[in-house]
Amino acid sequence: MLFWVLFFKKNSIRPTNRIGLKKCSAPWIKRKMREYISYFHGNAFTLISFVKYKFGIQKNGSLVELPFYGQTCLLVNKGYKIFNLRRGATIKVYRNDVDMSAIADEIECLQKGSVFDFVPSIKRINLKERWYEEEYISGLKEQSINLQDSKTVLKKFYKDIVPCIERLMLNQPPITKNTIDYVHEIKDTLVADNLLREELGVKNIDKILSFIHLMAERVHSEDNLPIFLVLTHGDFCPANMLNTRHGLKVIDWESATFRSALFDFYSYFFFRTLHQKLPVDKLSQEIETALPYLIARLDPIAFAISMNLKSFENIYRWFFYVERIFMLVVREKYDTKHNIMYTILSYIKVFNSYEEISSENTEKIYNEQVI
């Protein structure tokens, strides 16, 4: 283990000599002490990580150091990502059991997102050899924010998130779909592509279908109305956002495609409840504040979309539910890193809780108006 540290870390254990301070002076001694403590802490952390990996203590899906200087590997959906820090590149290599058509679809999604400056640029693609290379983005994850502080989250939303959503919405002309036709299209795809396989479990399939049928009934109750589909990231959440010196960058565009216009908006906020344990009532308050702001921003630049969102706000939320569950069911086929079924059932539980709160709020507003 000591050999590993010395060989791979080379001289990083020894602080570098700096010019400008007289040797043995008080400031020189303080600087040296800080340097030694810093280097000791960094190498101790590396050594502990190595021991965990060596003896099988490291969790599945953790970042693994490769035997090449400056490279690490991470288990991801459909394969592995190799981070070559020296070249500033990220290479995704697909597993052999992934269909070539699925790889082609994913790369097509990546190319849709690569037109934006807040997205990693695509460097090389080799479909035949089942890999692609994109720019490596260095930054701190957006999750570092104090997630219980709605004021801070909304401030970040207004400053950085809304501009990204606007550019996605307006990058290409929206597609218009009639609500009943669109919900049937999603349900038919689930059946035609055999996405709800027996391996998922009868009870789980029943829960998924029951929820989708419930949302479909609500859509049917509102008549066959026109809604807009726009380009969406697909997993637009803090886990895929990095704060860099060049501003906010959004990574992992493998699911980018056209979906209902508020899909990315709701993805950003619902992630906080499911993965960061934000109470649903607090989520509801954040959405009630953030959504009117987004729609108001769209008024002067995309009036037709903003008016449609105002008129059919509930329908867009229901379609987000259906599209999110559909997307996760598709992902379950190849994802070996996460328990996707647990995520699906958790989302359904959160969606139902949110609908209960929405119903209570609507009834409260109605009673106040009557009074």
C-alpha positions as CSV (number, residue, x, y, z in Angstrom):
1,M,0.0,0.0,0.0
2,L,2.9,2.3,0.8
3,F,4.4,1.5,-2.6
4,W,1.0,2.3,-4.3
5,V,1.0,5.7,-2.6
6,L,4.6,6.5,-3.5
7,F,4.3,5.2,-7.1
8,F,1.0,6.7,-8.1
9,K,1.0,9.8,-6.0
10,K,4.7,10.3,-6.8
11,N,6.0,13.4,-4.9
12,S,2.7,14.7,-3.7
13,I,3.5,13.7,-0.1
14,R,6.2,16.3,-0.1
15,P,5.1,20.0,-0.1
16,T,6.5,22.1,-2.9
17,N,9.1,24.7,-2.1
18,R,7.9,28.3,-2.5
19,I,10.0,31.4,-2.9
20,G,9.2,34.6,-1.1
21,L,9.5,33.8,2.6
22,K,12.6,33.6,4.7
23,K,13.4,30.1,5.9
24,C,12.6,29.4,9.5
25,S,10.7,32.7,9.9
26,A,7.3,32.5,11.7
27,P,5.3,32.9,8.4
28,W,7.4,30.3,6.7
29,I,6.8,27.8,9.5
30,K,3.1,28.5,9.5
31,R,2.9,28.0,5.7
32,K,4.9,24.7,5.9
33,M,2.7,23.4,8.6
34,R,-0.5,24.2,6.6
35,E,1.1,22.5,3.5
36,Y,2.0,19.3,5.4
37,I,-1.4,19.1,7.0
38,S,-3.1,19.6,3.6
39,Y,-0.9,17.0,1.9
40,F,-1.3,14.5,4.7
41,H,-5.1,14.8,4.7
42,G,-5.2,14.4,0.9
43,N,-3.0,11.3,0.8
44,A,-4.6,9.8,3.9
45,F,-8.0,10.0,2.1
46,T,-6.6,8.4,-1.0
47,L,-5.0,5.6,1.0
48,I,-8.3,4.9,2.9
49,S,-10.2,4.8,-0.4
50,F,-7.6,2.4,-1.8
51,V,-7.9,0.1,1.2
52,K,-11.7,0.1,0.9
53,Y,-11.5,-0.9,-2.7
54,K,-8.8,-3.5,-2.2
55,F,-10.7,-5.4,0.5
56,G,-14.2,-5.0,-1.1
57,I,-15.5,-2.5,1.4
58,Q,-16.1,0.1,-1.4
59,K,-19.8,0.4,-2.5
60,N,-20.8,-0.7,-5.9
61,G,-20.8,2.1,-8.4
62,S,-18.0,4.0,-6.7
63,L,-15.3,5.7,-8.7
64,V,-12.4,3.3,-9.3
65,E,-8.9,4.4,-10.1
66,L,-7.5,2.8,-13.2
67,P,-3.9,1.8,-13.6
68,F,-3.3,4.8,-15.9
69,Y,-2.2,8.1,-14.6
70,G,-5.2,10.5,-14.3
71,Q,-7.9,8.1,-15.2
72,T,-10.9,6.8,-13.3
73,C,-13.9,4.6,-14.2
74,L,-17.5,4.8,-13.0
75,L,-20.4,2.3,-13.5
76,V,-23.3,4.1,-15.3
77,N,-26.5,3.3,-17.1
78,K,-25.8,0.9,-20.1
79,G,-22.0,0.8,-19.4
80,Y,-19.0,2.6,-18.0
81,K,-17.6,6.1,-18.0
82,I,-13.9,6.6,-18.1
83,F,-12.7,10.1,-17.0
84,N,-9.4,11.0,-18.5
85,L,-8.4,14.1,-16.5
86,R,-5.2,14.7,-18.3
87,R,-6.9,15.0,-21.7
88,G,-10.0,16.7,-20.3
89,A,-12.3,14.0,-21.8
90,T,-15.0,11.6,-20.7
91,I,-15.4,8.3,-22.6
92,K,-18.6,6.2,-22.3
93,V,-18.1,2.5,-23.3
94,Y,-21.3,0.5,-23.7
95,R,-21.8,-3.0,-22.4
96,N,-22.1,-5.9,-25.0
97,D,-25.6,-6.7,-23.9
98,V,-26.9,-3.2,-24.9
99,D,-28.7,-3.2,-28.3
100,M,-27.0,-1.2,-31.0
101,S,-30.3,0.7,-31.7
102,A,-30.4,1.7,-28.0
103,I,-26.8,3.1,-28.3
104,A,-27.7,5.0,-31.5
105,D,-30.8,6.5,-29.8
106,E,-28.8,7.6,-26.8
107,I,-26.0,9.2,-28.9
108,E,-28.7,11.0,-30.9
109,C,-30.1,12.4,-27.6
110,L,-26.6,13.6,-26.7
111,Q,-26.2,15.4,-30.0
112,K,-29.5,17.2,-29.4
113,G,-28.1,18.7,-26.2
114,S,-24.6,19.4,-27.4
115,V,-25.8,22.6,-29.2
116,F,-26.0,24.5,-25.9
117,D,-23.0,26.2,-24.3
118,F,-24.0,24.8,-20.8
119,V,-23.5,21.2,-22.1
120,P,-20.3,19.1,-22.5
121,S,-19.3,19.1,-26.2
122,I,-19.1,15.9,-28.1
123,K,-15.6,15.2,-29.3
124,R,-15.7,11.8,-31.0
125,I,-18.3,9.0,-31.7
126,N,-17.6,5.4,-32.7
127,L,-20.9,3.6,-33.0
128,K,-19.4,0.5,-34.4
129,E,-17.0,0.1,-31.4
130,R,-19.8,1.2,-29.0
131,W,-18.3,4.3,-27.4
132,Y,-18.3,8.1,-27.6
133,E,-16.1,10.8,-26.1
134,E,-17.2,14.2,-24.7
135,E,-15.7,17.1,-22.9
136,Y,-14.9,16.6,-19.2
137,I,-16.6,19.2,-17.0
138,S,-15.0,20.0,-13.6
139,G,-17.1,21.6,-10.9
140,L,-19.0,21.2,-7.7
141,K,-22.4,19.4,-7.7
142,E,-25.4,21.6,-7.3
143,Q,-26.5,19.3,-4.4
144,S,-24.1,21.1,-2.1
145,I,-26.7,23.8,-1.5
146,N,-28.5,23.6,1.9
147,L,-31.6,21.8,0.5
148,Q,-33.9,22.7,3.3
149,D,-33.4,26.4,2.6
150,S,-36.1,27.2,0.0
151,K,-35.0,30.8,-0.3
152,T,-31.5,29.8,-1.4
153,V,-32.9,27.2,-3.8
154,L,-35.3,29.6,-5.4
155,K,-32.6,32.2,-5.8
156,K,-30.5,29.7,-7.6
157,F,-33.5,28.7,-9.7
158,Y,-34.2,32.3,-10.8
159,K,-30.5,33.0,-11.6
160,D,-29.3,29.8,-13.3
161,I,-32.0,27.2,-13.8
162,V,-34.7,29.3,-15.6
163,P,-32.3,30.5,-18.4
164,C,-31.5,26.9,-19.1
165,I,-35.1,25.8,-19.3
166,E,-36.0,28.8,-21.5
167,R,-33.3,28.0,-24.0
168,L,-34.3,24.3,-24.1
169,M,-38.0,25.3,-24.7
170,L,-37.1,27.8,-27.5
171,N,-34.3,26.0,-29.2
172,Q,-36.7,24.3,-31.7
173,P,-40.3,24.9,-32.6
174,P,-42.6,23.0,-30.1
175,I,-44.6,20.0,-31.2
176,T,-48.3,20.2,-30.6
177,K,-50.1,17.1,-29.3
178,N,-53.7,16.5,-28.3
179,T,-53.8,15.2,-24.8
180,I,-55.8,12.1,-25.2
181,D,-53.8,11.0,-28.3
182,Y,-50.6,11.6,-26.5
183,V,-51.5,9.6,-23.3
184,H,-52.6,6.7,-25.5
185,E,-49.4,6.9,-27.4
186,I,-47.4,6.5,-24.2
187,K,-49.6,3.6,-23.0
188,D,-49.4,1.8,-26.3
189,T,-45.6,2.1,-26.4
190,L,-45.4,0.4,-22.9
191,V,-47.3,-2.6,-24.3
192,A,-45.8,-2.7,-27.8
193,D,-42.2,-2.6,-26.6
194,N,-42.9,-5.1,-23.8
195,L,-41.5,-2.7,-21.2
196,L,-43.6,-4.0,-18.4
197,R,-41.9,-7.5,-18.3
198,E,-42.8,-10.3,-15.9
199,E,-39.4,-9.9,-14.3
200,L,-40.6,-6.6,-12.8
201,G,-43.1,-8.5,-10.6
202,V,-46.9,-8.6,-10.9
203,K,-47.5,-6.3,-7.9
204,N,-45.1,-3.7,-9.3
205,I,-46.6,-3.8,-12.8
206,D,-50.1,-3.4,-11.3
207,K,-49.1,-0.4,-9.3
208,I,-47.5,1.2,-12.4
209,L,-50.5,0.5,-14.6
210,S,-53.0,1.7,-12.0
211,F,-51.2,5.0,-11.6
212,I,-50.9,5.6,-15.3
213,H,-54.6,4.7,-15.8
214,L,-55.5,7.1,-13.0
215,M,-53.6,10.0,-14.7
216,A,-55.1,9.0,-18.1
217,E,-58.6,9.2,-16.6
218,R,-57.8,12.7,-15.3
219,V,-56.5,13.8,-18.8
220,H,-59.7,12.3,-20.4
221,S,-61.9,14.3,-18.0
222,E,-60.5,17.5,-19.3
223,D,-61.3,16.8,-23.0
224,N,-58.9,16.5,-25.9
225,L,-56.8,19.6,-25.5
226,P,-53.6,20.8,-27.3
227,I,-50.4,20.9,-25.3
228,F,-46.8,21.7,-26.3
229,L,-43.9,19.2,-26.4
230,V,-40.4,20.8,-26.2
231,L,-36.8,19.6,-26.1
232,T,-36.0,18.4,-22.5
233,H,-33.0,17.1,-20.8
234,G,-34.9,14.1,-19.3
235,D,-33.1,14.1,-15.9
236,F,-32.8,17.8,-15.2
237,C,-31.9,17.7,-11.5
238,P,-29.2,19.0,-9.1
239,A,-27.3,15.6,-9.4
240,N,-26.6,16.4,-13.1
241,M,-25.6,20.1,-12.5
242,L,-22.1,21.3,-11.8
243,N,-21.2,24.8,-10.6
244,T,-18.0,25.7,-12.6
245,R,-15.9,28.8,-13.0
246,H,-17.7,29.3,-16.4
247,G,-21.2,29.1,-14.8
248,L,-23.7,26.3,-14.4
249,K,-23.1,23.2,-16.6
250,V,-25.6,20.4,-17.1
251,I,-24.3,16.8,-17.8
252,D,-25.8,13.4,-18.7
253,W,-27.9,14.2,-21.8
254,E,-28.5,10.5,-22.7
255,S,-32.3,11.0,-22.3
256,A,-32.8,14.3,-24.1
257,T,-35.9,14.3,-26.3
258,F,-39.3,16.1,-26.8
259,R,-41.6,15.9,-23.8
260,S,-44.3,18.1,-22.2
261,A,-43.2,21.7,-21.8
262,L,-42.9,21.5,-17.9
263,F,-41.1,18.2,-17.7
264,D,-37.6,19.7,-16.8
265,F,-39.2,22.2,-14.5
266,Y,-40.9,19.5,-12.4
267,S,-37.9,17.2,-12.7
268,Y,-35.8,19.8,-10.9
269,F,-38.1,20.2,-8.0
270,F,-39.5,16.7,-7.5
271,F,-35.9,15.4,-7.4
272,R,-35.5,17.2,-4.1
273,T,-38.4,15.4,-2.5
274,L,-37.5,11.9,-3.7
275,H,-33.7,12.0,-3.3
276,Q,-33.1,14.7,-0.8
277,K,-36.0,14.1,1.5
278,L,-37.7,17.5,1.2
279,P,-41.2,17.3,2.6
280,V,-43.9,17.3,0.0
281,D,-45.7,20.3,1.5
282,K,-42.5,22.3,1.3
283,L,-42.1,21.2,-2.3
284,S,-45.6,22.4,-3.1
285,Q,-44.8,25.8,-1.7
286,E,-41.6,26.1,-3.8
287,I,-43.5,25.1,-7.0
288,E,-46.3,27.6,-6.3
289,T,-43.6,30.3,-6.1
290,A,-41.4,29.2,-9.0
291,L,-43.9,28.2,-11.7
292,P,-45.6,31.7,-12.0
293,Y,-42.1,33.2,-12.3
294,L,-41.2,30.9,-15.2
295,I,-44.5,31.5,-17.0
296,A,-44.1,35.3,-16.6
297,R,-40.6,35.1,-18.1
298,L,-42.1,33.2,-21.1
299,D,-44.8,35.8,-21.8
300,P,-42.8,38.2,-23.9
301,I,-40.7,35.6,-25.7
302,A,-43.1,32.6,-26.1
303,F,-46.6,34.0,-25.6
304,A,-48.4,30.9,-27.0
305,I,-46.5,28.5,-24.7
306,S,-47.0,30.7,-21.6
307,M,-50.8,31.0,-22.2
308,N,-51.0,27.3,-22.8
309,L,-49.2,26.6,-19.5
310,K,-51.5,29.0,-17.6
311,S,-54.6,27.3,-19.0
312,F,-53.6,23.7,-18.6
313,E,-51.2,23.7,-15.6
314,N,-52.7,20.6,-14.0
315,I,-52.6,18.7,-17.3
316,Y,-48.9,19.4,-17.7
317,R,-48.2,18.2,-14.2
318,W,-50.1,14.9,-14.9
319,F,-48.2,14.4,-18.1
320,F,-44.9,14.9,-16.2
321,Y,-45.9,12.1,-13.9
322,V,-46.7,9.7,-16.8
323,E,-43.6,10.7,-18.8
324,R,-41.3,10.3,-15.8
325,I,-42.6,6.8,-15.0
326,F,-42.4,5.8,-18.7
327,M,-38.8,7.1,-18.9
328,L,-37.8,5.1,-15.8
329,V,-39.5,1.9,-17.0
330,V,-37.5,2.2,-20.2
331,R,-34.3,2.8,-18.3
332,E,-34.9,-0.2,-16.0
333,K,-34.1,-2.6,-18.9
334,Y,-30.3,-1.7,-18.9
335,D,-29.5,0.1,-15.7
336,T,-27.5,-2.2,-13.4
337,K,-26.3,0.5,-11.1
338,H,-29.6,1.7,-9.5
339,N,-32.7,0.0,-8.1
340,I,-35.0,1.6,-10.7
341,M,-38.2,-0.2,-9.6
342,Y,-37.7,1.2,-6.1
343,T,-37.3,4.7,-7.6
344,I,-40.5,4.2,-9.7
345,L,-42.6,3.2,-6.7
346,S,-41.2,6.0,-4.7
347,Y,-42.1,8.5,-7.4
348,I,-45.6,7.2,-7.5
349,K,-45.9,7.6,-3.8
350,V,-44.6,11.2,-3.9
351,F,-46.9,12.1,-6.9
352,N,-49.9,10.8,-5.1
353,S,-49.0,12.8,-2.0
354,Y,-48.5,16.0,-4.1
355,E,-51.9,15.5,-5.7
356,E,-53.6,15.3,-2.3
357,I,-52.0,18.6,-1.3
358,S,-53.0,20.2,-4.6
359,S,-56.6,19.0,-4.1
360,E,-56.6,20.4,-0.6
361,N,-55.2,23.8,-1.7
362,T,-57.7,24.0,-4.6
363,E,-60.6,23.3,-2.2
364,K,-59.3,25.9,0.3
365,I,-59.1,28.5,-2.5
366,Y,-62.6,27.7,-3.6
367,N,-64.0,27.9,-0.1
368,E,-62.3,31.3,0.4
369,Q,-63.8,32.6,-2.8
370,V,-67.3,31.4,-1.8
371,I,-67.0,33.1,1.6
